[in-house]
């Protein structure tokens, strides 16, 4: 697991400004090639054609991400196998 990067408020604002500028230049979703991560796509939730996430949805995502960063996750295939075994599927 990679070490979490602690960004200063100034660095975070600069990164946000960069994201917004790149998004505007690309006129939509773009890959993060300029920062050496071409496999990552940067996009907004609105690019899905859906409404932006609510505050509650964002809190749930933040909580899940924090749990994953702390290693508090369970393999989906293991969970599915347990469910199948428990219910004879």
C-alpha positions, -999 to +999 in steps of 0.1 A: +000+000+000+013+034-009+021+060+017-006+087+020+006+121+009-001+150+032-007+181+011-004+216+024-034+238+017-013+257-009-003+225-027-039+213-027-051+246-042-024+244-069-033+208-077-070+217-079-062+247-102-041+223-124-070+198-126-095+225-135-072+239-162-065+205-177-101+196-177-110+229-194-083+224-220-094+189-227-130+200-227-139+170-205-123+139-191-086+134-197-058+110-188-031+120-162-002+115-186+014+149-177+020+136-142+031+102-152-001+083-147-016+077-181-037+048-168-058+073-147-087+092-161-097+125-145-134+133-148-163+149-130-193+130-117-213+152-141-195+134-170-216+104-162-247+124-170-258+121-134-264+146-106-235+155-084-230+134-053-248+146-022-230+154+010-241+121+025-228+102-005-195+120-003-192+111+034-198+075+027-171+075+000-147+093+023-154+067+051-149+038+027-117+053+013-103+058+048-111+022+057-093+010+026-063+031+034-062+015+069-064-020+054-099-026+068-112-043+037-124-077+027-118-095-006-150-095-027-144-130-039-140-143-004-172-126+007-191-140-023-178-175-015-189-171+022-224-160+010-227-189-014-216-214+013-240-200+039-270-201+015-261-232-005-257-213-038 
